[in-house]
């Protein structure tokens, strides 16, 4: 239907965030609304861009964004606003632009709304997509934030050397599956943990890990790690925190490095678990460093230069778990926290 002044106005299906969450999130904490509309034109004089969203990314860091902000505490990323659309990484096509750097028809990845169309007013942090000879959905994962995270965490934080022993938790997820493959490309011995037989098989048979185990089948994580790493761990890429991190600390080698990427085991707890083996950091002289990927986005071109040839030569493979349609997005996001997804969780909004 036409809006005022002949500008086309269309319905805009959205996933709205209902209310702040404590404990485990549920699908009912989000609501799929079909009542919204949007004008397919950037407001006069604005330097915003109007996009059609194609693929949306479900990522663990989105869980802390569902929490009520604590007064005085500093969060690295803002909480979602109740009554507003969920916000996250996505791939989109520019329909109209008031910004000199973007034009109609451009493909971009970056922060967008969980909706069919978004008016993006903050274009800082958006990346133009120049390489379209790979699946566009890869820009929610392998060629987007998770891929950059894996690259930065492994190469910039951990400084791997050939022959080192690498352990990765949540190893079949969006980031872990890539860290393992990067480690193999660097000549390291790589072992990963995951939460199902299917994921363990994937690590060994698809991603080329030397070994993998199901942490749910291990009553004693420290003993399991001792079994898989009799000489200790040089590099730990941590995606889960909690009990696994504690067990790893006991099994690290002298001058080992730990990249703290995320702690998904802690996100739904009202009271975080303690870590008891931190003395290992001192007497083993372990370097443990947390990082936020957006502090390193200036290295994105360097990452693309590194990864694209490996993809084209078939040396890096990537597994996606695809959910069809915006209405499937709430269940897809919640599924991350029960380990329902196999590989990178992507929601398809439209295929252009």
C-alpha positions in Angstrom: 0.0 0.0 0.0 1.2 3.5 -0.5 1.9 5.8 2.4 1.9 9.6 2.5 3.6 11.3 -0.4 3.6 8.2 -2.5 6.2 6.5 -0.4 5.5 2.8 -0.3 4.7 1.5 3.2 4.8 -2.2 4.0 4.1 -4.5 6.9 7.2 -5.3 8.9 7.2 -8.6 10.8 9.3 -8.2 14.0 10.6 -10.3 16.9 10.0 -8.1 19.9 11.7 -8.5 23.3 9.0 -8.6 26.0 10.6 -8.2 29.4 14.0 -8.6 31.2 14.9 -12.2 31.9 16.2 -13.9 35.0 17.3 -17.5 34.9 16.7 -19.5 31.7 15.2 -17.6 28.8 12.1 -18.9 27.1 10.5 -18.5 23.7 7.7 -16.6 25.4 10.2 -13.9 26.4 9.9 -12.8 22.8 6.9 -12.1 20.6 6.6 -12.3 16.8 4.5 -9.2 15.8 3.0 -8.7 12.4 1.3 -5.3 13.2 4.2 -3.0 12.5 4.7 -1.1 9.2 7.7 0.8 7.7 8.2 3.3 4.9 10.6 2.0 2.3 12.4 5.3 2.2 15.1 6.9 4.4 13.7 10.1 6.0 14.6 13.3 4.2 18.0 14.6 5.3 18.9 11.5 7.3 22.2 9.7 6.8 20.6 6.4 7.8 20.2 3.3 5.6 17.1 1.2 5.0 17.8 -2.5 4.6 15.9 -5.7 3.9 17.2 -8.3 6.3 18.2 -11.6 4.7 20.0 -13.7 7.4 20.1 -13.2 11.2 22.7 -14.6 13.6 21.9 -16.3 16.9 24.8 -15.8 19.3 25.5 -16.6 23.0 26.4 -13.0 23.9 22.7 -12.1 23.3 21.7 -13.8 26.6 23.4 -11.1 28.8 21.5 -8.5 26.7 18.3 -9.9 28.1 19.2 -9.0 31.6 18.0 -5.9 33.4 20.9 -3.4 33.5 22.4 -3.1 37.0 22.7 0.5 38.0 26.3 1.5 38.2 27.7 -1.6 36.6 29.3 -1.4 33.2 28.1 -3.9 30.6 30.1 -4.3 27.4 27.0 -4.3 25.3 23.6 -2.6 26.0 20.6 -4.6 27.2 17.7 -5.1 24.8 14.8 -2.7 25.3 11.5 -4.3 26.3 8.9 -3.7 23.6 11.5 -3.2 20.9 12.9 -5.6 18.3 15.7 -7.9 19.3 19.0 -6.6 17.8 21.9 -8.7 16.6 24.3 -9.5 13.7 22.8 -10.0 10.3 23.2 -9.9 6.6 21.1 -7.4 4.7 20.5 -5.7 1.4 20.4 -1.9 1.1 17.0 -0.6 -0.3 17.6 3.1 0.2 20.4 5.2 1.6 21.1 8.7 2.9 24.7 7.7 3.7 27.5 8.5 1.2 29.2 5.1 1.9 26.2 3.0 1.1 24.1 2.8 -2.0 21.0 0.9 -3.1 21.8 -2.7 -3.9 24.8 -3.0 -1.5 25.0 -6.1 0.6 26.2 -5.5 4.2 26.7 -7.4 7.5 26.6 -5.9 11.0 24.1 -5.0 13.6 20.5 -5.0 12.5 17.0 -5.6 13.9 15.2 -8.9 14.1 12.6 -7.8 11.6 12.0 -7.9 7.8 13.2 -4.3 7.2 15.4 -2.1 9.4 16.2 1.6 9.4 19.8 1.6 10.6 20.8 5.0 11.9 24.2 4.0 13.3 26.2 2.8 10.3 29.5 2.6 12.1 30.4 -1.1 12.5 28.7 -2.1 9.2 30.8 -4.0 6.7 30.1 -4.0 3.0 30.2 -7.5 1.4 32.5 -7.6 -1.6 33.0 -11.4 -1.9 29.7 -13.0 -3.0 31.2 -16.2 -4.4 30.6 -17.8 -1.0 27.2 -18.3 0.7 25.9 -15.0 1.9 24.9 -16.7 5.2 28.6 -17.1 5.9 28.7 -13.4 6.9 26.7 -14.3 10.0 29.4 -16.8 10.9 32.6 -17.9 9.1 33.1 -14.5 7.4 31.4 -12.4 10.1 31.7 -11.8 13.8 32.3 -15.5 14.9 35.0 -16.1 12.3 36.8 -12.9 13.2 36.5 -13.9 16.9 38.1 -17.3 16.2 40.9 -15.6 14.2 41.6 -12.9 16.8 41.4 -15.2 19.8 43.6 -17.8 18.3 46.2 -15.9 16.5 46.3 -12.5 18.2 45.7 -13.7 21.8 47.2 -17.2 21.9 50.2 -16.8 19.5 50.2 -20.5 18.5 53.4 -22.4 17.6 53.6 -25.6 15.6 53.3 -28.8 17.6 51.5 -27.2 20.5 48.5 -28.9 22.2 45.2 -27.0 21.9 42.0 -27.6 23.7 38.7 -25.9 22.7 35.4 -26.1 24.6 32.0 -25.8 22.8 34.1 -26.9 19.9 31.4 -27.5 17.4 29.8 -24.0 17.8 30.1 -21.0 15.5 33.6 -20.0 16.9 34.9 -23.4 18.1 34.7 -25.2 14.8 36.9 -22.6 13.2 39.5 -22.3 16.0 40.0 -26.1 15.7 40.6 -25.8 11.9 42.9 -22.8 12.3 44.9 -24.8 14.9 45.2 -27.7 12.5 46.4 -25.3 9.8 49.1 -24.1 12.2 50.3 -27.6 12.8 48.9 -28.0 16.4 47.4 -31.1 18.1 43.8 -30.3 18.6 41.1 -31.7 21.0 37.6 -30.4 21.5 34.7 -31.0 23.9 31.0 -30.9 22.9 27.7 -32.0 24.4 26.5 -34.9 22.1 27.8 -37.9 20.2 26.7 -36.2 16.9 28.9 -33.1 17.7 31.9 -35.2 18.8 31.6 -37.1 15.5 31.5 -33.8 13.6 34.6 -32.6 15.3 36.6 -35.7 14.4 35.2 -36.5 11.0 34.3 -33.1 9.5 36.6 -30.5 11.2 39.7 -32.7 11.4 40.2 -32.5 15.2 42.7 -35.1 16.4 40.3 -36.1 19.2 37.1 -35.0 20.9 34.9 -36.0 23.8 31.4 -35.5 25.2 31.8 -33.6 28.4 28.4 -34.8 29.7 29.8 -38.3 29.8 32.8 -37.3 32.0 32.1 -37.4 35.7 35.6 -35.9 36.4 36.6 -33.2 33.9 40.1 -32.8 35.3 40.7 -36.5 34.9 39.3 -36.5 31.4 41.7 -33.7 30.4 44.6 -35.5 32.0 43.7 -38.5 29.8 43.5 -36.5 26.6 46.5 -34.3 27.4 49.0 -36.4 29.3 51.6 -33.7 28.7 49.3 -30.8 29.5 47.6 -28.1 27.5 49.5 -25.2 25.8 46.5 -23.3 24.5 42.9 -23.3 25.8 40.2 -21.4 23.8 37.4 -21.0 26.4 33.8 -20.7 25.3 32.2 -22.1 28.4 33.9 -21.0 31.7 32.8 -22.6 35.0 33.7 -26.2 35.9 35.5 -26.7 32.6 37.8 -23.7 33.0 38.6 -24.9 36.6 39.6 -28.3 35.3 41.7 -26.8 32.5 43.7 -24.7 34.9 44.9 -27.9 36.6 46.0 -29.3 33.2 47.7 -26.3 31.7 51.4 -26.4 30.9 54.0 -23.8 32.1 53.6 -20.6 29.9 50.3 -21.8 28.6 47.8 -19.3 27.1 44.1 -19.0 27.7 41.8 -17.0 25.4 38.7 -16.0 27.3 36.1 -15.7 24.5 32.9 -16.5 26.4 31.3 -18.4 29.3 28.0 -19.8 28.1 27.8 -22.1 31.2 27.3 -19.0 33.3 24.9 -16.9 31.3 21.7 -18.3 32.8 22.9 -18.5 36.4 21.7 -16.0 38.9 24.8 -16.7 41.0 27.9 -17.4 38.9 30.0 -20.5 39.8 33.4 -19.9 41.4 36.7 -20.9 39.9 39.0 -22.5 42.5 42.2 -23.4 40.7 43.4 -19.8 39.9 46.7 -20.4 41.7 47.7 -22.4 38.7 47.9 -19.1 36.8 50.7 -18.0 39.1 52.9 -21.0 39.4 52.5 -22.1 35.8 52.9 -18.6 34.6 49.8 -18.8 32.5 48.6 -15.8 30.4 44.9 -15.6 30.5 43.3 -12.8 28.4 39.7 -11.8 27.7 38.9 -10.0 24.5 36.0 -8.3 22.7 36.0 -8.9 18.9 34.8 -5.4 18.0 38.0 -3.9 19.5 39.8 -5.8 16.7 37.5 -5.1 13.7 40.3 -3.0 12.2 42.0 -6.4 11.5 38.9 -7.7 9.5 40.6 -7.1 6.1 43.6 -9.1 7.3 41.3 -11.9 8.4 39.5 -12.0 5.0 42.9 -12.1 3.3 43.8 -15.1 5.4 40.6 -17.1 5.3 39.1 -16.7 1.8 41.9 -18.6 0.0 41.5 -21.5 2.6 37.7 -21.6 1.9 38.2 -21.7 -1.8 40.9 -24.4 -1.5 38.5 -26.5 0.6 40.8 -26.3 3.6 38.2 -24.8 5.9 34.7 -26.2 6.2 31.7 -24.7 8.0 28.5 -26.2 9.3 25.4 -24.1 9.7 22.1 -24.9 11.5 19.5 -23.1 9.4 16.1 -22.0 10.9 13.6 -20.9 8.2 11.6 -17.7 8.7 11.5 -14.9 11.3 8.9 -16.8 13.4 11.5 -19.5 14.0 14.0 -17.0 15.5 12.9 -17.2 19.2 13.2 -21.0 19.4 16.5 -20.9 17.5 18.0 -18.4 20.0 16.8 -20.3 23.0 18.2 -23.5 21.5 21.7 -22.2 21.9 21.5 -22.6 25.6 20.4 -26.2 25.5 22.9 -27.1 22.8 20.1 -27.9 20.3 22.0 -26.4 17.4 24.6 -28.3 15.4 27.1 -25.7 14.1 26.4 -22.0 13.6 22.7 -21.1 14.2 21.4 -18.9 11.4 17.8 -17.6 10.8 16.8 -17.1 7.2 14.5 -14.1 6.9 14.6 -13.8 3.1 16.8 -15.1 0.3 17.0 -11.7 -1.4 
